[in-house]
Amino acid sequence: MKKSKRIISRLLIVTLIAGMMLAAGCSKKTSSTGDLVVTINDEKLYMQDMMYFIYAMEAQGQMYAQYYPGYWDMDIEGVTMREQMKQSAMDAAVMWEILYLKAKDAKYSLTDDEKATIKTNVESVMTSLKDKKEQLDLTGFTTENLTKAQEKLQIANKYYEFVVDGLNIKEDDVKSTVDRDKYRQYNTEYLFAATTKYEDSKTVELSDKEKAAAKASIDKALTEVKAGKEFADIVKEDDSLTTSTLNFVKDDGKADEAYQTAALKLKNDAVADSVIETTAGYYIIKMKDNNNSESYDAAVKEAVTKAENDAFTKKYEDEIKKDYKITVNDKVWSKIVMGETTVPKAERITSTPTPAATDTPTPTESTTK
């Protein structure tokens, strides 16, 4: 995992929150008004206002924890991922509140269509969680607070988009920085005869007799292909063969080395002269498009998004945020343990015991600009 002083940057938060507004909803946990977490000028955010951002960070963390053992307690430059995620949740909550205040000043509002879309999304979230009582108890999801939260975030997002539009990031300028050849995509079609099978939760090789039968089938198919027969017609007559597509960029790991080597030699609509053998089985490869731009276009889009986010982050830090006094109530905030706040106990992925909130020293209230 790449080292960084701020693993979850604000630019990632922008993408995460904007995307999850429509997909996952917001988490609001019922709490007393005494649970004040942070004050931004005269605006107050309570624990129930923070729960969505905690939920968003924890959802992302749980995803990573499935692939990185001990993820939550992984130490990066002296800071655990729990602490990184917790700071990111605070950064996100503060940023989106500031953007919302800016949007209100600019008189932004939602259209009827946008409100209707939010209503549909909220209903979808509530339906998906209908049978998940523990999740509902932890997050405090209700139709009312989900709707209000999403409306607020949607309005804030309008101001974010206004700022980004004013940054004058030109796609052509960014495009020139992305190497077209590096992202050249090869779109192929293939016929396949397997020499392995999945059995008892593992991949095992076929017997020599079965392999010989597979080779005979694929050799026959190659003769038919050279005679002009379509892949789809061949598999209709021989159910030991399958056909599908494989699109890859050179050395991206999607294609077996032998498959890639053979495919790169082909012109459009050409079929490999011989059967290609890999560790999984035998292939007949046909090149559909040896200069497809899909991966390049996606790389350009990603580069543009990054350029916009980098420019937005700088403007936010240097200009927008400086007009707001941010005061965090550490007595309350210190009690939050990421990975254990909105995640049901049975789903928590932990590696080492985490001290209870009462074991954690209570810092004094801190103020940042």
C-alpha positions as CSV (number, residue, x, y, z in Angstrom):
1,M,0.0,0.0,0.0
2,K,1.4,3.4,-1.0
3,K,2.6,5.6,1.8
4,S,1.0,9.0,2.3
5,K,0.6,11.4,5.1
6,R,-3.0,11.6,4.2
7,I,-4.1,8.2,2.9
8,I,-7.6,9.3,2.3
9,S,-7.2,12.7,0.7
10,R,-9.9,15.4,0.3
11,L,-10.0,14.8,-3.4
12,L,-11.0,11.1,-2.8
13,I,-13.6,12.3,-0.3
14,V,-15.1,14.4,-3.0
15,T,-15.5,11.4,-5.3
16,L,-16.6,9.1,-2.5
17,I,-19.3,11.3,-1.0
18,A,-20.6,12.5,-4.3
19,G,-20.9,8.9,-5.5
20,M,-22.4,7.5,-2.4
21,M,-25.1,10.2,-2.1
22,L,-27.1,8.3,-4.7
23,A,-25.9,4.8,-4.0
24,A,-25.7,4.3,-0.2
25,G,-27.6,7.1,1.4
26,C,-26.5,8.9,4.5
27,S,-26.3,7.6,8.1
28,K,-27.8,9.6,10.9
29,K,-27.8,8.3,14.4
30,T,-30.2,9.6,17.0
31,S,-28.3,11.5,19.6
32,S,-28.8,14.2,22.2
33,T,-28.2,17.8,21.4
34,G,-25.4,17.6,23.9
35,D,-23.3,15.5,21.6
36,L,-21.8,18.5,19.8
37,V,-18.8,17.4,17.7
38,V,-17.6,20.3,15.7
39,T,-18.5,24.0,15.3
40,I,-17.9,25.8,12.0
41,N,-18.3,29.5,12.6
42,D,-21.8,29.6,14.1
43,E,-23.0,26.3,12.6
44,K,-23.0,23.2,14.8
45,L,-22.6,19.6,13.8
46,Y,-23.7,17.0,16.2
47,M,-22.9,13.3,16.3
48,Q,-26.0,12.5,14.2
49,D,-24.6,14.9,11.6
50,M,-21.3,13.0,11.5
51,M,-22.7,9.5,11.2
52,Y,-23.0,9.6,7.4
53,F,-19.3,10.4,7.0
54,I,-18.3,7.8,9.5
55,Y,-20.4,5.3,7.7
56,A,-18.9,6.3,4.3
57,M,-15.3,5.8,5.6
58,E,-16.1,2.6,7.4
59,A,-17.8,1.1,4.3
60,Q,-14.6,1.8,2.3
61,G,-12.4,0.5,5.1
62,Q,-14.4,-2.7,5.4
63,M,-13.9,-3.3,1.7
64,Y,-10.1,-2.9,2.0
65,A,-10.0,-5.0,5.1
66,Q,-11.3,-8.0,3.2
67,Y,-8.1,-8.0,1.1
68,Y,-5.5,-6.5,3.5
69,P,-5.3,-8.5,6.8
70,G,-5.1,-6.2,9.8
71,Y,-6.1,-3.2,7.6
72,W,-7.7,-1.2,10.3
73,D,-4.7,-1.3,12.6
74,M,-2.1,-1.0,9.8
75,D,0.4,1.6,10.8
76,I,1.4,4.1,8.0
77,E,4.1,6.5,9.1
78,G,3.0,6.2,12.7
79,V,-0.7,6.6,12.1
80,T,-3.2,3.7,11.9
81,M,-5.8,3.4,9.2
82,R,-8.4,3.8,11.9
83,E,-7.0,7.2,12.7
84,Q,-6.5,8.1,9.0
85,M,-10.2,7.2,8.3
86,K,-11.4,9.1,11.4
87,Q,-9.6,12.3,10.3
88,S,-10.9,11.8,6.8
89,A,-14.5,11.6,8.1
90,M,-14.0,14.8,10.0
91,D,-12.4,16.5,7.0
92,A,-15.3,15.4,4.8
93,A,-18.0,16.6,7.3
94,V,-16.4,20.0,7.6
95,M,-15.8,20.4,3.9
96,W,-19.3,19.5,2.9
97,E,-20.8,21.8,5.6
98,I,-18.7,24.7,4.3
99,L,-19.8,24.0,0.7
100,Y,-23.4,23.8,1.9
101,L,-23.1,27.2,3.6
102,K,-21.5,28.6,0.4
103,A,-24.3,27.1,-1.6
104,K,-27.0,28.7,0.6
105,D,-25.3,32.1,0.3
106,A,-25.4,31.6,-3.5
107,K,-29.2,30.7,-3.3
108,Y,-28.8,27.3,-4.8
109,S,-31.8,25.0,-4.6
110,L,-33.0,21.6,-5.9
111,T,-35.2,21.1,-8.9
112,D,-38.4,19.0,-8.7
113,D,-36.7,16.3,-10.7
114,E,-33.7,16.2,-8.3
115,K,-36.0,15.9,-5.3
116,A,-37.9,13.1,-7.1
117,T,-34.6,11.3,-7.7
118,I,-33.6,11.7,-4.1
119,K,-37.0,10.3,-3.0
120,T,-36.5,7.2,-5.2
121,N,-33.0,6.6,-3.9
122,V,-34.0,6.9,-0.3
123,E,-36.8,4.5,-0.8
124,S,-34.4,2.1,-2.4
125,V,-31.9,2.4,0.5
126,M,-34.7,1.8,3.1
127,T,-36.0,-1.2,1.2
128,S,-32.5,-2.7,1.1
129,L,-32.1,-2.3,4.8
130,K,-35.6,-3.4,5.8
131,D,-34.3,-6.8,7.2
132,K,-31.1,-5.4,8.7
133,K,-32.2,-4.2,12.1
134,E,-28.8,-4.0,13.7
135,Q,-27.5,-1.8,10.8
136,L,-30.6,0.4,11.1
137,D,-30.1,0.7,14.9
138,L,-26.4,1.7,14.5
139,T,-27.0,4.2,11.7
140,G,-30.4,5.5,12.7
141,F,-31.6,5.5,9.1
142,T,-35.0,7.0,8.6
143,T,-36.7,8.1,5.4
144,E,-36.9,11.7,6.9
145,N,-33.3,12.1,7.9
146,L,-32.0,10.3,4.8
147,T,-34.0,12.7,2.6
148,K,-32.8,15.8,4.5
149,A,-29.2,14.7,4.4
150,Q,-29.2,13.9,0.7
151,E,-30.9,17.2,-0.1
152,K,-28.2,19.0,1.9
153,L,-25.4,17.2,0.2
154,Q,-26.9,17.6,-3.2
155,I,-27.1,21.4,-2.7
156,A,-23.5,21.5,-1.4
157,N,-22.4,19.5,-4.5
158,K,-23.9,22.2,-6.7
159,Y,-21.4,24.7,-5.2
160,Y,-18.6,22.2,-5.6
161,E,-19.4,21.9,-9.3
162,F,-19.6,25.7,-9.6
163,V,-16.1,25.9,-8.2
164,V,-14.7,23.1,-10.4
165,D,-16.3,24.7,-13.5
166,G,-14.4,28.0,-12.6
167,L,-11.1,26.3,-12.4
168,N,-10.8,26.1,-16.2
169,I,-9.4,22.6,-16.4
170,K,-9.2,21.8,-20.1
171,E,-9.5,18.2,-21.2
172,D,-7.2,18.7,-24.2
173,D,-4.4,20.0,-21.9
174,V,-4.8,17.0,-19.6
175,K,-5.2,14.6,-22.6
176,S,-1.7,15.5,-23.8
177,T,-0.2,14.2,-20.6
178,V,-1.7,10.7,-21.1
179,D,0.3,8.2,-23.2
180,R,-2.0,6.8,-25.9
181,D,0.2,3.8,-26.6
182,K,0.4,2.9,-22.9
183,Y,-3.4,2.5,-22.8
184,R,-3.9,0.9,-26.3
185,Q,-6.6,-1.7,-25.8
186,Y,-6.8,-5.0,-27.7
187,N,-10.3,-6.5,-28.0
188,T,-10.3,-10.2,-28.8
189,E,-12.8,-13.0,-29.1
190,Y,-11.9,-16.6,-28.4
191,L,-12.9,-20.3,-28.4
192,F,-11.8,-22.2,-25.3
193,A,-11.3,-25.8,-24.3
194,A,-10.6,-26.2,-20.6
195,T,-7.9,-28.5,-19.3
196,T,-8.7,-27.7,-15.7
197,K,-11.9,-27.8,-13.6
198,Y,-13.0,-26.4,-10.2
199,E,-13.5,-29.1,-7.7
200,D,-13.8,-29.0,-3.8
201,S,-13.0,-25.3,-3.8
202,K,-9.8,-25.6,-5.8
203,T,-8.7,-25.9,-9.4
204,V,-7.6,-29.3,-10.5
205,E,-6.2,-30.6,-13.8
206,L,-8.2,-32.9,-16.1
207,S,-7.0,-36.4,-16.7
208,D,-4.7,-37.1,-19.7
209,K,-7.6,-38.7,-21.5
210,E,-9.8,-35.6,-20.9
211,K,-7.0,-33.3,-22.0
212,A,-6.6,-35.3,-25.2
213,A,-10.3,-35.0,-25.9
214,A,-10.2,-31.2,-25.3
215,K,-7.2,-30.9,-27.7
216,A,-9.0,-32.8,-30.4
217,S,-12.1,-30.6,-30.0
218,I,-10.2,-27.4,-30.3
219,D,-8.1,-28.6,-33.2
220,K,-11.3,-29.5,-35.1
221,A,-12.7,-26.1,-34.3
222,L,-9.6,-24.4,-35.7
223,T,-10.1,-26.2,-39.0
224,E,-13.7,-25.1,-39.0
225,V,-12.8,-21.5,-38.2
226,K,-10.3,-21.4,-41.0
227,A,-13.1,-22.6,-43.3
228,G,-15.2,-19.6,-42.3
229,K,-17.4,-21.0,-39.5
230,E,-18.4,-18.6,-36.8
231,F,-17.4,-19.2,-33.1
232,A,-21.0,-19.1,-32.0
233,D,-22.0,-21.8,-34.4
234,I,-19.2,-24.0,-33.3
235,V,-20.1,-24.0,-29.6
236,K,-23.7,-24.8,-30.5
237,E,-22.4,-28.1,-32.0
238,D,-19.8,-28.9,-29.4
239,D,-20.7,-28.2,-25.8
240,S,-17.2,-28.9,-24.6
241,L,-16.1,-25.6,-26.0
242,T,-17.0,-22.0,-24.9
243,T,-16.7,-18.7,-26.5
244,S,-16.3,-15.2,-25.0
245,T,-14.4,-11.9,-25.3
246,L,-11.2,-10.7,-23.6
247,N,-10.2,-7.1,-23.8
248,F,-6.8,-6.1,-22.4
249,V,-4.1,-3.6,-22.4
250,K,-0.6,-4.9,-22.8
251,D,0.8,-6.3,-19.6
252,D,-2.3,-5.4,-17.5
253,G,-2.5,-9.0,-16.3
254,K,-5.9,-9.7,-17.8
255,A,-4.6,-12.1,-20.4
256,D,-2.3,-15.1,-19.9
257,E,1.2,-14.4,-21.2
258,A,0.9,-16.9,-24.1
259,Y,-2.6,-15.5,-25.0
260,Q,-1.2,-11.9,-25.0
261,T,1.8,-12.8,-27.1
262,A,-0.3,-14.5,-29.8
263,A,-3.0,-11.8,-29.8
264,L,-0.5,-8.9,-30.2
265,K,0.6,-10.4,-33.5
266,L,-2.9,-10.3,-35.0
267,K,-4.4,-7.8,-37.4
268,N,-8.1,-6.9,-37.1
269,D,-10.4,-9.8,-38.0
270,A,-7.5,-12.2,-38.1
271,V,-7.4,-15.6,-36.3
272,A,-4.3,-17.1,-34.8
273,D,-2.8,-19.8,-37.1
274,S,-2.5,-22.3,-34.3
275,V,-4.1,-23.3,-31.0
276,I,-2.7,-21.4,-28.0
277,E,-2.0,-23.4,-24.9
278,T,-2.2,-21.8,-21.4
279,T,-2.3,-23.2,-17.9
280,A,-6.1,-23.1,-18.0
281,G,-6.6,-24.7,-21.4
282,Y,-6.5,-24.2,-25.2
283,Y,-7.6,-21.1,-27.1
284,I,-8.4,-20.0,-30.6
285,I,-8.0,-16.3,-30.7
286,K,-9.6,-13.7,-33.1
287,M,-8.6,-10.1,-33.0
288,K,-11.7,-7.8,-33.1
289,D,-10.0,-4.4,-32.6
290,N,-6.2,-4.0,-32.0
291,N,-6.3,-0.3,-31.4
292,N,-9.4,0.3,-29.2
293,S,-9.5,3.6,-27.3
294,E,-11.7,2.6,-24.4
295,S,-8.9,2.2,-21.8
296,Y,-7.3,5.4,-23.0
297,D,-10.5,7.3,-22.8
298,A,-11.0,6.0,-19.3
299,A,-7.5,7.1,-18.3
300,V,-8.0,10.6,-19.7
301,K,-11.3,10.9,-17.8
302,E,-9.5,9.8,-14.6
303,A,-6.7,12.2,-15.2
304,V,-9.2,15.1,-15.8
305,T,-11.0,14.2,-12.6
306,K,-7.7,14.1,-10.7
307,A,-6.7,17.5,-12.1
308,E,-10.0,19.0,-11.1
309,N,-9.9,17.5,-7.6
310,D,-6.3,18.7,-7.1
311,A,-7.2,22.2,-8.2
312,F,-10.3,22.2,-6.1
313,T,-8.4,20.9,-3.0
314,K,-5.9,23.8,-3.4
315,K,-8.6,26.4,-3.8
316,Y,-10.6,25.0,-0.8
317,E,-7.5,24.9,1.5
318,D,-6.1,28.2,0.4
319,E,-9.2,30.3,-0.1
320,I,-12.6,28.8,0.8
321,K,-11.8,27.2,4.2
322,K,-9.8,30.1,5.6
323,D,-12.9,32.1,6.2
324,Y,-14.3,29.6,8.7
325,K,-13.3,28.9,12.3
326,I,-13.4,25.2,13.0
327,T,-13.6,24.0,16.6
328,V,-13.6,20.2,17.3
329,N,-15.0,18.9,20.6
330,D,-12.5,16.2,21.3
331,K,-14.3,15.0,24.4
332,V,-17.0,13.6,22.1
333,W,-15.0,12.9,19.0
334,S,-12.3,10.9,20.8
335,K,-14.9,8.2,21.6
336,I,-15.4,7.2,18.0
337,V,-13.6,4.0,17.0
338,M,-13.5,3.6,13.2
339,G,-14.4,0.1,12.0
340,E,-16.7,-0.4,15.0
341,T,-19.2,2.5,14.9
342,T,-21.7,1.8,12.1
343,V,-20.5,-1.7,11.3
344,P,-22.6,-4.6,12.9
345,K,-20.5,-6.6,15.4
346,A,-20.7,-9.8,13.3
347,E,-19.3,-8.0,10.3
348,R,-16.3,-6.2,12.0
349,I,-12.9,-7.1,10.6
350,T,-10.3,-6.5,13.3
351,S,-6.8,-7.8,13.9
352,T,-5.9,-6.5,17.4
353,P,-8.0,-5.5,20.4
354,T,-9.0,-1.9,20.3
355,P,-9.1,0.0,23.6
356,A,-12.6,1.0,24.8
357,A,-13.5,4.6,24.6
358,T,-13.3,4.9,28.3
359,D,-9.6,3.7,28.2
360,T,-8.7,6.5,25.8
361,P,-7.3,9.7,27.4
362,T,-9.7,12.6,26.7
363,P,-7.9,15.4,24.9
364,T,-8.8,19.0,25.5
365,E,-11.0,20.8,22.9
366,S,-8.9,21.8,19.9
367,T,-9.4,24.7,17.5
368,T,-8.1,24.7,13.9
369,K,-8.2,27.2,11.1
